[in-house]
């Protein structure tokens, strides 16, 4: 189903790939799943630089607290 998109985007690095996925392929209809740990902070930073309205999903109270601390630091 996404073979053409994979072929077209495979040369892009993380930030450029995420930007194309958010703005072109999924046209903003995308959400991020995050643990809000150190690795997730990088992904969330990239996503926020592309579209601050992107949704992020979390599953634990600890994740909610971590997200708040990341947002406050920004």
PyMOL commands that set and color helices and strands:
alter all, ss='L'
color gray80, all
select helices_A, chain A and resi 3-9+14-25+38-50+61-73
alter helices_A, ss='H'
color red, helices_A
select strands_A, chain A and resi 31-33+55-57
alter strands_A, ss='S'
color yellow, strands_A
deselect
rebuild
show_as cartoon
